[in-house]
């Protein structure tokens, strides 16, 4: 049976994306932000990303059988809308709206998707648009992409979709069975986001920063248990403090936050600036500890028996990118393997909705083994971008790319590395990366201060050969997507200190050569030069910008930073000319 399914996300006003399955194979997946150069592309539809997917596959709109969208109408008879109304009693306009007009967001999104499809050349009379509940799309993106054939526990934690915030279920024989959902405002992801705002960061991005700050603090200094509890199978967030709406919100300079003035009375003023200091580092540690504790309690309560059966867990939703929680899940003796959807946030629901519809229609989808699903560019594209660029770059086509770049890295220089197809999801995994040598003292600080312009305390991550991972870490578990942290063995803490975090862990990518041969071969060259098959890796972007997509994006980022070396396929660009080149 032939089946083409296009998944389009963007339902919750951020992270629009597109994903295309043809006969169960994920042909393309990409986020809109990369094309429009606007982080999270808030308020946009996935027009450019859908256009790319169709072009990559060489198909026309008429060739698409179904468009799957990760947002669905919720019945008035469903308890979700009533729960929302009851818990938000103090904002009667919102509470009544949930009961009387509870699918308003869905109807608006559906109209926007129709508009987007018309712009792309779809005939609305011919194409089938199939809604999939938001958390079901997250669950599908984890379970159907995991490749697990055994009964699989499925966990989904994020801010919220239509009304649901948390999903527990299991997958068996390709089908997803829902066990339990929690509804807004009882959202652990929402609580973490509210404290992220209090700690001076933006929701959607800042959660990673809070997680990075946490190891510098002491979670025992402040008791955050009043903010949330899990009792008798129910999660309850304290809406006196967080996940608040309407007049309960703390307001500053005309902006409303997801926490209340009561939180400020308790903890003191909201954090400002880039310094990770007392008491805010301790607050970060406390919210991380509470988040881990309740997440694990909920997982044990609803999924414990299933996990004991087969040991397989699939996890998605924005909170699945909390690598410290994932480390704790892997450490459970009953867990044999955890699959975390690499694009766990709402961008990944385009994949999930499409995978769900494909499977439902009798075409199972392949295991997701890599995320190199975006555009690629040729040497000619790179040369043309150099010719058009106002900085008039000095460039040279080089051979032995891996050998040459490894020498530049080993000499202590960071390099912009743009190779092959762009990654899908928030992690740079050797397609659009800034790389450095993790044994060179100070290289992480240099990238932070001169290139990334981000907080000094945020950690950098290692990419490594799959063979190296077995030596470097205390636990052997697949790590293709940088979705886990692992404890680093003592010897390796001194061998690659620039990629070991404050708490002795690293968030790693362990690469198999078949998925990115050139990146793998670069690390083999690093192994020859330094003894370590590891590179420091961070995303190719500046603070507040999306990861680069095209050669022009890469050149703009390059000339807006203190980087000296940029390699796009075989084209090496150097800021101060090529005179040095023949000497390496």
N, C-alpha and C positions, 0 to 999 in steps of 0.2 A: 504494500500500500504506500502510495506517495503522499506526503503531507508537508506543507510549508506553513510554519507558524511564526508570525512576527509579534514579539512581546514589546509593549510600550509602557514605560513607567513615567511618573511625574504627578501621581495622584495627590500627594500630600504637599504640593507646592514647592518641592525641592528635589534635586537629584534626578531629573528626567534622564531616561536612557532608552536604548533599543537593543533588542537581541533577536537573532534570527535562527530558528531551527529548520533544517531541511532534512526530512527523513531521519529525525532523531540526532542529527549531527549539528552541534553549535557552530555555525559558519562565521558569525560575527556578533560582537557585543561591544557597546561603547557608550560613554556618558556624554550628554549634550554639552556639559561645561567645557570639554576639551576643544570643541569646535568654536563655541561662542566666546571663549576666554573669560568666563564669569563663574567664579567658584560656586558650586552647587546649582548654578543656573536657576535661581529661584524665580518662580512664576512663569517659567517657559515650558513649552511642549517639546518633545524629542524629535523635532523636524530634521535637523542636520544628522542626528545619529541614525534615524530610520533611513534617511536617504543613503547614508554610507553603507548600511547593512544590505540594502537592495543592490547597490552598485558592486559591493564586494562579491556578492553571490551571482552577479550578472543576471538578475531577474527584474521583471517589471511588476508594478502593483497588482496587475491581473493574475500574476502567478501565485499570489499569497492566498492561501485557503482560509486562514483565520487570523484575526488580530486579537491577541490576548492582553487584557488590561488588569493590573493588580489592585482592583478596587471594585466593590460590589454593593448593591443596595442591601440594607439590613432591615428586616421586617419589624413592624411595630409590635409584633408578638414575640420578638426576640428579647431576652432580658437585657441585652446590651444597652439599648436606648433608655430603658427604665432605670438601670443602674446609674448611668450617667446623670440622669435628671435628679435622682435621689441624692447622689453624692455632691452634686453642685447646687443644692437647694438654695444656697446663699446668693446665687446669681439666677433669679427666676426667669429672666429673658432667655438665657442659654438653656436652662432646664426645660422650659416649655418648648423651645425650638427643637430640642432633641426628640420630644414626643410628637409634636405636631408636624415638623418639617425635617425629620431626621435624615433624609437622604439628599439634602440640598447639595452637599459637597460632591456626592456621586453624580448627580445630574449635571452639575457645572463641569466636572471633569469629563464626563461622557461627551458633552457638547464640544469641549476643547479638543478632545481626541478626534471627533468627527471633522472638525475644522482642519486639524493637522493632516489627517488622511486625504482630505480634498486637495490641500496644497501639494501633497505628494503625488497626486494623480490617481487616487483610488476612486472607484465608483461605489458610493455608499449603498446602492441598491444591490450590488453584487457581493461585497465583502461581508463576512460574518464577524461581528465584534463580540467577543466572549469575556464577560467579567469573571474574575477570580477573587475571592476574598483576600484582603491584603495579607493577613497572617498565614493563610493557606499558600499564597505565593511565596512568602518567606520559607515556609516549611518545605515546599516543593523544591525551592532552590537549594536547600540543604540535602534533603533525602534523595530526590531524583538525580542529583548531580554527584552524590557520594560514591556511587558504584557499589554500595553495600547490597548484597543479595540476601543477607539474613534479616530477621526482624530487627528494626532499628528504632531506638528512642529518638524522638524529634523534639527539640527545644527551640522556642522562638521568643526572644526578649527584645523589645525596642520601645520607642516613645509611645506611638499609637498608630493604628491604621484607621479603619472606619470608626470603631470604638474599642476594639480589642487592643491590648497592650502586651499580652503574654500568651504564649501558645504551648500546650503540652500535648503530645500525641505519639503515634508510632506509625512506621511504614512497614508494610508487609506485602510481598508479591506485587509491588508497584503501586499499591493503594495507600493513601494516607487516612488514618483514623484519628479523629480529634478526641482527646480525653477531657481537657479543661482549658478554658480561657479566662483571663482577667480583663477587666474593662477600665477605661479612663474614668476617674483620675488615679486608679490604683495601678500605677506604672512605675516599675523600678528604673526603667530607662528614663522616664520623665523626671524622676527624683534626681538621678545622677546629672541630668541635663540642667535642672534647676540649680543644683549646687555648683555645677560648672559655670553658670552665669554669675552666681555669687562670688566665685573665685576669680572673676574678671575676664572670662573667656566667652566666646560665642558658642551657642549650642551647634551641634553637628560637627564642629572641628575641635572645640576645646576639650571634649571628653578625653581625647588622647593625651592632652597636656596635663589634665588632672591625674590621669593614670601614671604619666611620667614623673609628676611631682611627688606622688604618694610615697615612693621609697625613701624620700628625704625626711619624711615626717614620722611621728610616733602615734599610731592609731589608739593607743591606750590613754593618751592625754585628754581626749574628749570623747564623751559617750554620745553617739549619734542615734542610739536605739529609739529615741522618741520620734524619729522621722518616719519609721516604717516598721511594721511587724508582720510576721507570717504565723498565723495561729489557726489550728483546726482546718487546715487546707485552704485558708483564705489570706490573700495579701491585702493589707490596708495601709495606704499612705496617709500621713498626717497632713491634711490640707489646711491646717492652721499655719503651716510653715512653707509647704512646697506643693507643686502641681496646682497652683492657684490661678483663678481667672477673675475678671471683673475688678471690683473695688478692693479685693484682698491683695492685689498685686502691689509689690513695692515699685514705686515710680521715681525716675531720676531723669532730669533733662528731657521730659516728655516721653520717655520710653518706659514701657511696662515690662516687668520681669516675671519669671515663673516662680518666684519666691515672694514671701510676704514681709512687711515691716517687722513682724514678730521674729523672723529669722535674724534680722539685723539687731534687734534688741537682745537676742540671745548670744549671737556670735561676734557682734561688733560690725564696723563698716565693711562694705563690699571691697574686695581687693582691687587695687589699681596698679597699672604698670607691669613691668616684666620680672620683678624680683620675686623669687620664691622664698619667702621669709616666714618667721614665726608670727602669728599662729597658723598661717594659711597652709603651710606644708602639712601641719598636723590635721587640719580639716580635710585635706586631700586624702591623707592616709586613712582617716576615719570613715569617709564616705566610701572609699574603695573597700575597706574591711566590711562595712555593713552590706554593700552590694554583693560581695563574694559570699558572705554568710547566708543571706536570704536566698540568693540564686541557687546555692547548693542545697539548702533546705527544701526549696520548692522542687528541685530536680529529684531529690531523694523521695519526696512524698509522692509525686505523680509518676515518676519514671523509674524509680529504684528497682522494682521487680523486673521490668523489661530489660534494664541494663544488665541485671544479674543473669538474665537468660542468654544473651548473646554478646554483651560487652560493646555493642556498636551504638554510637551517639552521633546525631547530625544536628548542627546548631546554626541558626541564622537570625537576622534582625540586627539592628545597629549595635546592640550590646555584645553580639558574638565577636566583635572586634576588640573586646576587652581581653587582651592576651594574658593578663594575670589570672583572671577567672579561668580561662582555658587551661592554663598551667595546672590550676587546682583540680580541674575536671580530669585531666590526663593522669594526675597523680593517684586518683582513686583506683584501688586494686581491681575493682570489678569492671573498670573501663579498659577495653582492649584497644579501641581506636575511636578517635574523635575526628569527624569531618566538619570543618568550619567553612561555610561558603565564603570564598575570598572577597566577593562583593556583597558582604552581609547587609549593608545598609540598603536604603530604598532603591538605589540603582540596580541592585541585584534582583529586585522583584520583577523586572522585565524578563530576566532569564527564568525565574520561578513560575510566572504566569504562563509563559510559553511552554515550559517543560511540563507543567500540569496539564495543559490542554492537549499537548502532543501525546502524553501517556494515556490520558482519558480517551483519546481517539484511537488507541491501539498501536501507537508507535512509541515504544520506550526510548528514552534519551541516553546518550553515552555518558560515561563518567567524565567529570570535569577534571582534567589533569594539568591544565595550564590556563593562563589568562591572556595569552597573546592573541587577542581577538579584534584589535582595532586596526587603523590604517598603517601601512608601511610606505616607505619612500625610497627612491632609487638614488644612485650617485648623481645622475643627471638632475634630479629634483634638488639635491643639495647644492650642486654647482649653480643652478638657476637662482636659487634663493640667495646664494652669496653674491651673484652678479647684481641682483636687485636691491641688496641691503644697503642702507645709507652709510653704514660703517665701512663699506668696501673691504670685507674680510680678506686676509691673506690665507690661501688654502693650498693643499696639495693632496693629490690622490696617492695613498700609500699602500704598499703590500705588507704582508706579515703584521696585520693590524694588532692581533693579540700580543705578539711579542713586543712590538713597539710601545703599545699603551701600557703594558705591564712594567716596562722600564721607566716610563714617565711616572707611574704610580709609586714604584719602589723608591724613586728619587724624592718622594714626599709631596708630589703634586696631585691635587684633586683633578679629575677629568669629567667633563660632561660627556655622557655615553648615550647615543641615540642609535638604536639598532633594531631592525625588523619591525614587527607589528607592535603597536602600543598596547600596554596592559589595560585590562578591564578591572575596575575596582580601585581602591585608594592606595594600594601598595605599588611602588616601583620595584620591579623584579627583573631588571636587566634589559628592559626595552627603552625606558626613558629614565635614566638614573644619573645621579652624580656619584662617582665612585672615588675611593681613596684607599690607601694602604693602611690597614688597621694596626700595624706594628710601628708606624711612625708616630712618635709622641706629638700631640698637639694638633693632629690633622682634623679631628672632630671639632675642636674649638675654632680652627681656621675656617672650616666650612660654615659653622654657626655664625661667626662674626662677619665674615667677608662675603659670603655667598647666600646663605639661606636667610640671614637677618632674623633669626628666631631666638627664642629663650635659650640661654646657655645650658640650662639643666636638662634640656630634652635629649633623650638618648638617640644614638645612631645604631643602625642594625647591620648585621653581617649577612652577605650572601656567601655561600660556600659550596664546595663539591659535596655530593651526597656521601662520598667516602669520608670526608673530613668531619661531617656532623657526628658520625659514630664515635669519633675520638674526642670531639670537643665537649659533648654534652653528657650529662649523667643518666639520661634516659634516651632510648632509641624509639623514635616515633616519626612517621612521615611529616615533613614540614615544607611543602612546596610553596606556600603562599604567605609566609611571615604572619601567620595567625596564632602562633604560640610563642611563649617564652620558655626557655629551658635553663636549668642550672648549669653553669659552666664549670668544667673540671679545673682544678687549681692550676695546673701547668698552663692551660690555655688562657687563664686570666692575665698572665704576664706576657704571653705570646701575642695576643691581639687585644691589648687593653682598651683601645679606642672604641670597641664595639661591645664592651661589657658594662652593664648598667650598675648603678650604685648598690643594688641588692645582689650582685653576683650572677645576674641572668643576662641572656641575650634573646632578642626576638629575631628568629633566624629564617632564612630561606635556604633549604638544602636542595640543590638543583640536580636533576638528572639530565645528562647531555642531550637526550633526544628532543627535549622541549625548547632548548635555547643553546645550540652548539657553540656559537661564537662566544657567548658569555661564559660558558663552561670552559672553553679553551683558554680564555683570558685568565680564569682562576687557576688553570693548570700551569700557565706561564708564571703566575704569581707564586705558585708552590715551588717552582724551580728556583725562582729568585730569592724568596724569603723563607721557604720551608713551610709556609702556611697557604693552603688552598682556599683563602678567604679574602673577600674585599669588603670594605665599608661601603654601604649602599644607602643612599637617600634619594627621594624623588627629585626629578629634574624640574624644579620650579623655585620661585622665590616665595617668601612668606605671603600668604593671602591670595596666591594665584593658583589656578589649576595646573596640573602636570602638563608639560609641553606635549603638543601633538605633532606639528609639522616642522620642517627644517627652519622656516621663518620664525616660528615660536622659539625654537632652540637658539637661534641667533639673537633674537630680542632678549631672551633671558641671559645669554652669554655676555652680551654687551651691557646689561644692566647689573652685572656682578663683577667680582674680582677674579673670576675664573680665567685661566690662561689657555686651557686646552679644551677643544670640542671635537669629538669624532662623530660624524654622521655617516653610517655605513663605512665606506673606505675614504671618506673625505675628511682630512684633518685640518682644522682651523686653529691658528695660533695667533694670539694678540700681538706679539712683538716680532712678527716675521718668521721666516723659515731658515734663517742662516744657521741656526744651531742643529738643524734636522739631520744633516749628514754625519754628525758626530755621535748619534745615538745608535 
